[in-house]
Amino acid sequence: MLKKLIEPKWLGGIALATLFAVACYFLGQWQWSRYEHKADRNATLDRNYAAEPVPFGDVSDANGVRPGADWSRVELSGQYAPEHVYVRNRPNDGVYGYEILGLLRTSGDGTVVIDRGWVPNSPQGAAVLPEVAPPPAGTVTVVGWVRPYERSLDRDLPAGQVASIAATDLTATTGADLAGAYLVAQQEYASGRSADPAPVDSGLLPLEPPDRSLGPHQAYAIQWWITMALGYAFVALGVRRELREEEAERDPEAAAERARAKAERKKQKVSRWDEDDF
């Protein structure tokens, strides 16, 4: 068999099988990297999501969320701008609506975008903004999770609306100099936090919790790596078949005997099926 493998035809087959194996390897690596990314995301969530709140400036700066600080719980105080910004076409539990953004003007962290919650589309459709109560007046303390801005979708929308929570879109819409990250609100308190804080009822629905699914990427990676051997298996089967054909040409009687035995097995199988019909 080794002598057969060094023939040009089968050397080409081995080369193709090797290219196929290399492609499978890198596809497996790609799936594994996606699995690792989601596993790292879950580790970050486990570390930050339910931790005690920290100052906003400890986990973000002008460049965005600091490494490893995504979904950190933070606390900051300030006063809301009087108008909301509406983020269109946002799903929540399978229903589409708007996420409602407030601009919290703070003394030390600049203007921070606060994702205050979600409302469904109005009965008249997405083109008509749903009614939302204005942001609370006076000093408000917000506890929530810090998040990096999203990428811009470059859509032209009516004033006061954006297609994503992108810094460029929000700056163009509001004209404000925004902080390097935004906040998903968990709770708001009127007049600052005290021994007995008064929660603000925004009338908005909370957003869905962050996705923690790992997906099928780990299984896909293992499948791709197992598939690496498939090309070599086809080469081995092809060589074996060719060797058997050459052997049959050298010994016609043995080949005829194998053919008769194969036909007999097929006949017996058909006979058993016929008996089962009765």
DRENDREN-195534 format. One record per residue: residue in one letter; x, y, z of N, C-alpha, C in turn. Coordinates in steps of 0.05 Angstrom, whole numbers, padded with zeros to 5 digits, always signed. Layout:
<dopas>
aXYZXYZXYZ/...
</dopas>
This chain:
<dopas>
m+00016-00024+00000+00000+00000+00000+00017+00025+00000/l+00040+00025+00015+00057+00048+00015+00069+00054-00012/k+00075+00033-00027+00085+00037-00054+00064+00050-00072/k+00039+00043-00068+00017+00055-00084+00014+00084-00077/l+00018+00091-00051+00014+00119-00042+00033+00139-00055/i+00057+00129-00063+00076+00148-00075+00072+00152-00105/e+00051+00140-00116+00045+00145-00144+00034+00174-00146/p+00040+00187-00169+00032+00216-00172+00002+00221-00166/k-00015+00203-00176-00043+00207-00171-00050+00209-00142/w-00039+00190-00126-00046+00189-00098-00030+00210-00082/l-00006+00218-00091+00007+00240-00078-00009+00266-00081/g-00022+00269-00104-00040+00292-00107-00064+00290-00089/g-00074+00265-00085-00096+00262-00067-00088+00269-00038/i-00064+00261-00031-00054+00267-00004-00051+00297+00000/a-00041+00311-00021-00038+00340-00020-00065+00353-00016/l-00086+00344-00031-00113+00356-00028-00124+00350+00000/a-00119+00325+00010-00128+00318+00037-00115+00336+00058/t-00089+00342+00053-00075+00359+00072-00086+00388+00072/l-00092+00398+00048-00104+00425+00047-00131+00425+00061/f-00147+00403+00056-00173+00401+00070-00169+00400+00100/a-00149+00385+00110-00144+00383+00139-00136+00410+00150/v-00119+00425+00135-00111+00451+00145-00135+00470+00147/a-00152+00470+00126-00177+00486+00127-00194+00479+00151/c-00198+00453+00156-00214+00444+00179-00202+00453+00205/y-00175+00453+00206-00161+00461+00231-00167+00490+00237/f-00165+00507+00217-00169+00536+00222-00198+00542+00226/l-00216+00528+00213-00245+00532+00219-00251+00524+00248/g-00238+00502+00257-00241+00494+00285-00230+00515+00304/q-00207+00526+00297-00195+00547+00314-00214+00572+00315/w-00226+00578+00293-00244+00601+00292-00268+00596+00311/q-00280+00572+00309-00302+00566+00326-00294+00566+00356/w-00270+00555+00361-00260+00554+00389-00256+00582+00400/s-00246+00601+00383-00242+00628+00392-00269+00642+00399/r-00290+00635+00384-00316+00646+00390-00326+00634+00417/y-00321+00609+00421-00328+00597+00447-00313+00610+00470/e-00287+00614+00466-00271+00627+00487-00280+00655+00493/h-00288+00670+00471-00297+00697+00475-00322+00697+00493/k-00341+00679+00488-00365+00678+00504-00360+00668+00532/a-00341+00650+00535-00334+00640+00562-00321+00663+00578/d-00304+00679+00565-00292+00702+00578-00314+00723+00585/r-00333+00727+00567-00355+00745+00573-00370+00736+00598/n-00376+00710+00600-00390+00700+00624-00373+00703+00649/a-00347+00699+00647-00330+00703+00670-00330+00732+00679/t-00330+00751+00660-00332+00779+00666-00359+00785+00680/l-00381+00773+00670-00407+00777+00682-00407+00767+00711/d-00396+00743+00715-00396+00731+00741-00380+00749+00761/r-00360+00762+00751-00343+00779+00768-00356+00806+00774/n-00370+00818+00754-00377+00846+00756-00407+00851+00760/y-00424+00833+00750-00452+00840+00747-00466+00845+00774/a-00460+00829+00794-00473+00832+00820-00455+00844+00841/a-00432+00855+00833-00413+00866+00852-00424+00892+00864/e-00411+00901+00885-00419+00927+00897-00413+00950+00877/p-00430+00970+00876-00425+00992+00857-00399+01007+00863/v-00385+01015+00842-00361+01030+00843-00365+01057+00828/p-00347+01077+00832-00350+01102+00817-00347+01097+00787/f-00362+01112+00772-00362+01110+00742-00334+01113+00731/g-00319+01132+00742-00292+01138+00732-00272+01116+00738/d-00278+01097+00756-00260+01075+00762-00259+01054+00740/v-00281+01053+00724-00283+01031+00705-00285+01041+00676/s-00284+01067+00672-00285+01078+00645-00269+01104+00643/d-00261+01111+00619-00247+01136+00614-00256+01146+00586/a-00241+01165+00576-00248+01177+00550-00247+01156+00527/n-00231+01135+00531-00229+01115+00510-00249+01093+00512/g-00267+01093+00532-00287+01073+00535-00285+01058+00561/v-00296+01034+00561-00295+01016+00584-00267+01005+00587/r-00257+01005+00611-00230+00994+00615-00230+00964+00613/p-00207+00952+00606-00206+00923+00602-00216+00908+00626/g-00233+00889+00622-00244+00872+00644-00266+00885+00660/a-00274+00910+00653-00293+00924+00670-00321+00924+00658/d-00326+00911+00635-00352+00911+00623-00372+00899+00642/w-00396+00911+00643-00418+00903+00661-00412+00907+00690/s-00392+00924+00696-00388+00932+00724-00411+00949+00734/r-00419+00944+00759-00440+00961+00772-00427+00987+00781/v-00440+01009+00774-00429+01035+00781-00452+01052+00793/e-00444+01073+00806-00463+01092+00818-00453+01120+00812/l-00471+01137+00803-00464+01165+00798-00489+01182+00800/s-00485+01208+00806-00507+01226+00811-00505+01250+00792/g-00527+01262+00786-00528+01285+00769-00557+01293+00764/q-00560+01310+00744-00587+01319+00736-00592+01313+00707/y-00615+01303+00701-00622+01295+00674-00628+01320+00657/a-00620+01318+00631-00630+01337+00611-00660+01332+00608/p-00675+01353+00599-00704+01350+00599-00715+01331+00578/e-00700+01325+00557-00710+01308+00535-00696+01281+00534/h-00712+01261+00525-00701+01235+00521-00691+01232+00492/v-00675+01211+00487-00668+01202+00461-00679+01174+00458/y-00692+01169+00435-00705+01144+00430-00688+01126+00412/v-00683+01102+00420-00668+01083+00403-00688+01064+00390/r-00690+01065+00364-00711+01051+00350-00705+01021+00345/n-00727+01006+00342-00725+00978+00333-00709+00961+00352/r-00715+00963+00377-00700+00947+00397-00718+00925+00409/p-00709+00900+00407-00725+00878+00417-00722+00875+00448/n-00744+00866+00460-00744+00860+00488-00764+00838+00493/d-00753+00814+00499-00770+00791+00503-00787+00785+00478/g-00774+00788+00455-00787+00781+00430-00805+00802+00419/v-00808+00825+00432-00825+00847+00423-00807+00871+00416/y-00814+00885+00394-00798+00908+00386-00810+00934+00397/g-00792+00952+00403-00800+00978+00414-00776+00997+00414/y-00776+01014+00435-00755+01034+00438-00740+01031+00464/e-00714+01035+00464-00700+01040+00489-00698+01070+00493/i-00701+01078+00518-00704+01106+00524-00678+01115+00538/l-00665+01134+00526-00639+01144+00536-00642+01171+00549/g-00631+01174+00573-00629+01200+00585-00600+01210+00586/l-00597+01236+00587-00570+01248+00589-00567+01259+00618/l-00550+01246+00633-00545+01253+00661-00521+01271+00663/r-00525+01296+00670-00503+01315+00673-00491+01314+00701/t-00467+01304+00703-00454+01300+00729-00432+01322+00733/s-00423+01324+00758-00403+01344+00764-00375+01334+00758/g-00370+01308+00759-00343+01298+00755-00339+01280+00731/d-00361+01269+00720-00358+01250+00698-00369+01260+00671/g-00376+01286+00670-00387+01297+00646-00416+01288+00642/t-00424+01287+00617-00452+01279+00610-00451+01249+00603/v-00466+01234+00619-00466+01205+00616-00494+01196+00605/v-00493+01180+00584-00517+01169+00572-00528+01147+00590/i-00553+01148+00597-00565+01128+00614-00587+01114+00599/d-00585+01088+00595-00607+01073+00583-00626+01066+00605/r-00648+01082+00606-00667+01081+00628-00686+01057+00627/g-00690+01046+00603-00709+01024+00601-00721+01022+00573/w-00744+01008+00571-00755+01001+00545-00785+01005+00545/v-00796+01013+00522-00825+01015+00518-00831+01002+00491/p-00855+00989+00488-00862+00977+00462-00870+00999+00443/n-00871+00991+00418-00880+01010+00397-00909+01018+00403/s-00917+01042+00395-00944+01051+00399-00963+01036+00381/p-00988+01034+00387-01007+01020+00369-01008+01030+00341/q-01000+01056+00337-01000+01067+00310-00975+01058+00294/g-00956+01043+00306-00933+01034+00292-00908+01049+00301/a-00885+01040+00291-00859+01050+00299-00854+01079+00291/a-00869+01089+00271-00866+01116+00262-00876+01137+00283/v-00894+01128+00301-00905+01145+00321-00892+01139+00348/l-00879+01159+00360-00865+01154+00385-00885+01148+00408/p-00880+01128+00424-00897+01123+00447-00894+01145+00468/e-00915+01148+00484-00914+01168+00505-00896+01158+00528/v-00877+01175+00536-00859+01168+00558-00858+01193+00577/a-00859+01188+00603-00857+01210+00622-00829+01222+00620/p-00827+01248+00624-00801+01261+00622-00782+01252+00645/p-00757+01255+00642-00738+01247+00663-00744+01262+00689/p-00737+01250+00712-00743+01264+00737-00726+01289+00740/a-00738+01309+00753-00724+01334+00758-00707+01331+00783/g-00688+01349+00786-00671+01350+00810-00648+01329+00808/t-00635+01327+00830-00612+01308+00831-00622+01279+00832/v-00610+01263+00816-00617+01235+00814-00591+01218+00816/t-00593+01197+00832-00570+01178+00833-00578+01153+00818/v-00561+01144+00800-00566+01121+00783-00547+01099+00790/v-00557+01075+00794-00541+01051+00797-00546+01034+00773/g-00525+01026+00760-00528+01010+00736-00502+00997+00727/w-00502+00988+00702-00480+00973+00691-00467+00989+00668/v-00441+00991+00669-00426+01006+00649-00423+00989+00624/r-00427+01002+00600-00426+00987+00575-00411+01004+00554/p-00397+00991+00535-00385+01006+00513-00406+01014+00493/y-00401+01035+00479-00419+01044+00458-00421+01023+00436/e-00443+01023+00422-00447+01006+00399-00437+01019+00374/r-00435+01005+00352-00426+01017+00327-00450+01031+00314/s-00444+01051+00298-00465+01066+00285-00476+01050+00261/l-00502+01052+00257-00515+01039+00234-00518+01059+00211/d-00510+01084+00214-00510+01104+00193-00538+01107+00180/r-00558+01110+00197-00585+01114+00187-00595+01142+00193/d-00609+01153+00174-00620+01180+00177-00648+01178+00189/l-00650+01187+00215-00675+01185+00229-00685+01212+00238/p-00711+01214+00246-00721+01240+00255-00706+01249+00280/a-00709+01275+00285-00695+01287+00308-00703+01273+00334/g-00683+01268+00351-00688+01256+00377-00688+01225+00376/q-00682+01214+00352-00682+01185+00350-00655+01176+00338/v-00646+01152+00347-00622+01140+00336-00628+01110+00331/a-00611+01098+00314-00614+01070+00307-00598+01052+00325/s-00578+01063+00339-00562+01047+00357-00550+01066+00378/i-00539+01054+00399-00528+01071+00421-00498+01075+00413/a-00494+01091+00393-00468+01098+00383-00460+01126+00391/a-00436+01130+00399-00427+01156+00409-00430+01177+00387/t-00423+01170+00363-00424+01190+00341-00453+01199+00336/d-00471+01180+00335-00499+01186+00330-00511+01203+00353/l-00504+01195+00378-00515+01210+00400-00504+01238+00402/t-00478+01241+00396-00467+01268+00396-00479+01285+00375/a-00484+01274+00351-00497+01289+00330-00526+01297+00337/t-00539+01279+00351-00567+01284+00358-00570+01304+00381/t-00553+01301+00401-00556+01318+00426-00538+01342+00426/g-00515+01341+00412-00496+01363+00413-00480+01363+00439/a-00482+01342+00455-00469+01341+00481-00441+01328+00478/d-00423+01335+00496-00397+01322+00498-00400+01299+00517/l-00402+01275+00506-00409+01251+00522-00386+01237+00535/a-00391+01224+00557-00371+01207+00570-00363+01184+00552/g-00342+01170+00558-00331+01149+00541-00347+01123+00542/a-00367+01120+00559-00383+01096+00560-00411+01104+00569/y-00430+01087+00566-00457+01092+00575-00465+01073+00597/l-00489+01077+00608-00498+01062+00631-00525+01050+00626/v-00528+01024+00632-00555+01011+00632-00565+01013+00661/a-00587+01028+00665-00597+01033+00692-00609+01008+00704/q-00601+01004+00729-00614+00983+00746-00635+00996+00764/q-00628+01018+00776-00646+01033+00793-00638+01062+00795/e-00658+01079+00797-00654+01108+00800-00666+01117+00827/y-00652+01136+00840-00661+01145+00866-00663+01176+00865/a-00685+01186+00875-00689+01215+00875-00672+01228+00897/s-00662+01252+00891-00648+01269+00911-00624+01255+00923/g-00611+01238+00908-00587+01225+00919-00595+01202+00936/r-00575+01185+00942-00580+01162+00960-00576+01170+00989/s-00593+01160+01005-00592+01166+01034-00597+01140+01049/a-00601+01142+01075-00606+01117+01090-00632+01104+01081/d-00650+01121+01071-00676+01111+01062-00682+01123+01034/p-00668+01114+01013-00671+01127+00987-00699+01122+00975/a-00707+01141+00959-00734+01139+00946-00730+01131+00917/p-00736+01106+00910-00733+01098+00882-00751+01113+00863/v-00740+01118+00839-00756+01132+00818-00770+01111+00802/d-00797+01115+00799-00812+01097+00781-00813+01111+00754/s-00797+01100+00735-00796+01113+00709-00819+01105+00691/g-00833+01084+00698-00854+01074+00681-00844+01058+00657/l-00818+01053+00656-00806+01038+00634-00801+01010+00643/l-00801+00992+00623-00795+00964+00629-00765+00959+00629/p-00755+00942+00647-00727+00936+00647-00718+00921+00622/l-00693+00924+00615-00683+00909+00592-00678+00880+00599/e-00675+00863+00579-00669+00835+00584-00641+00833+00596/p-00637+00813+00614-00609+00809+00625-00590+00802+00602/p-00564+00806+00607-00545+00799+00586-00545+00770+00578/d-00539+00765+00553-00538+00738+00543-00515+00723+00555/r-00520+00698+00565-00499+00682+00577-00496+00655+00562/s-00510+00652+00540-00507+00626+00526-00480+00624+00513/l-00469+00600+00513-00444+00594+00501-00446+00586+00471/g-00471+00579+00463-00475+00571+00435-00462+00544+00429/p-00463+00536+00403-00453+00510+00395-00424+00511+00387/h-00409+00533+00392-00383+00536+00381-00363+00515+00390/q-00364+00507+00415-00345+00486+00424-00349+00460+00409/a-00375+00452+00406-00381+00427+00392-00372+00429+00363/y-00377+00453+00350-00369+00456+00322-00339+00454+00319/a-00324+00466+00338-00295+00464+00336-00285+00435+00337/i-00296+00420+00355-00288+00392+00357-00296+00377+00332/q-00319+00383+00321-00328+00369+00296-00309+00376+00273/w-00301+00401+00271-00282+00408+00249-00255+00394+00253/w-00246+00392+00277-00220+00378+00282-00222+00348+00276/i-00244+00336+00283-00248+00308+00276-00249+00304+00246/t-00261+00323+00232-00264+00321+00203-00238+00323+00188/m-00217+00333+00202-00191+00335+00189-00182+00308+00177/a-00189+00286+00189-00180+00260+00180-00196+00250+00156/l-00218+00263+00149-00236+00252+00128-00222+00250+00101/g-00207+00270+00093-00193+00269+00067-00174+00246+00065/y-00159+00242+00087-00140+00219+00087-00155+00192+00086/a-00178+00191+00099-00194+00167+00098-00203+00161+00069/f-00211+00181+00054-00219+00177+00026-00195+00167+00010/v-00172+00178+00015-00148+00169+00000-00142+00140+00006/a-00144+00133+00032-00138+00105+00040-00158+00086+00027/l-00184+00093+00027-00204+00076+00014-00200+00074-00016/g-00192+00096-00029-00187+00095-00057-00163+00077-00064/v-00142+00079-00048-00119+00061-00053-00126+00032-00049/r-00141+00027-00028-00149-00001-00022-00166-00012-00045/r-00184+00004-00055-00201-00006-00077-00184-00011-00102/e-00166+00007-00107-00149+00002-00131-00132-00023-00128/l-00121-00028-00104-00106-00052-00099-00122-00077-00103/r-00147-00076-00094-00165-00099-00098-00171-00104-00128/e-00175-00082-00142-00180-00085-00171-00156-00097-00185/e-00132-00088-00177-00108-00100-00189-00104-00129-00182/e-00111-00136-00158-00110-00164-00149-00130-00181-00165/a-00153-00170-00171-00173-00185-00187-00164-00190-00215/e-00150-00170-00226-00139-00174-00253-00118-00196-00254/r-00103-00198-00233-00082-00219-00232-00094-00247-00226/d-00116-00248-00213-00128-00274-00206-00158-00273-00212/p-00165-00278-00238-00194-00276-00246-00211-00296-00231/e-00202-00320-00225-00218-00339-00211-00226-00330-00183/a-00207-00318-00169-00213-00308-00142-00233-00285-00144/a-00230-00268-00164-00249-00246-00168-00277-00257-00174/a-00279-00277-00191-00305-00289-00197-00318-00301-00172/e-00302-00314-00156-00312-00326-00131-00323-00305-00112/r-00309-00282-00110-00319-00260-00093-00345-00249-00104/a-00346-00247-00131-00371-00236-00143-00394-00255-00137/r-00390-00282-00140-00411-00301-00134-00420-00300-00105/a-00401-00297-00087-00407-00295-00058-00423-00270-00053/k-00416-00248-00065-00431-00223-00062-00459-00226-00072/a-00462-00238-00096-00489-00242-00107-00506-00260-00089/e-00494-00280-00077-00508-00298-00060-00518-00284-00035/r-00501-00267-00023-00509-00252+00001-00532-00233-00006/k-00531-00221-00029-00552-00203-00038-00578-00218-00041/k-00576-00243-00053-00600-00259-00058-00612-00267-00031/q-00596-00275-00012-00606-00283+00015-00620-00260+00029/k-00608-00235+00025-00620-00212+00038-00648-00206+00026/v-00650-00208-00001-00676-00204-00014-00696-00225-00005/s-00686-00250-00002-00704-00271+00006-00715-00266+00034/r-00698-00256+00053-00707-00250+00080-00728-00228+00080/w-00724-00208+00063-00744-00187+00061-00771-00198+00051/d-00770-00216+00032-00795-00228+00021-00809-00243+00043/e-00794-00258+00059-00807-00273+00081-00820-00255+00101/d-00807-00232+00107-00818-00213+00126-00844-00201+00117/d-00849-00200+00090-00873-00189+00080-00897-00207+00086/f-00892-00233+00092-00914-00251+00099-00917-00254+00129/
</dopas>
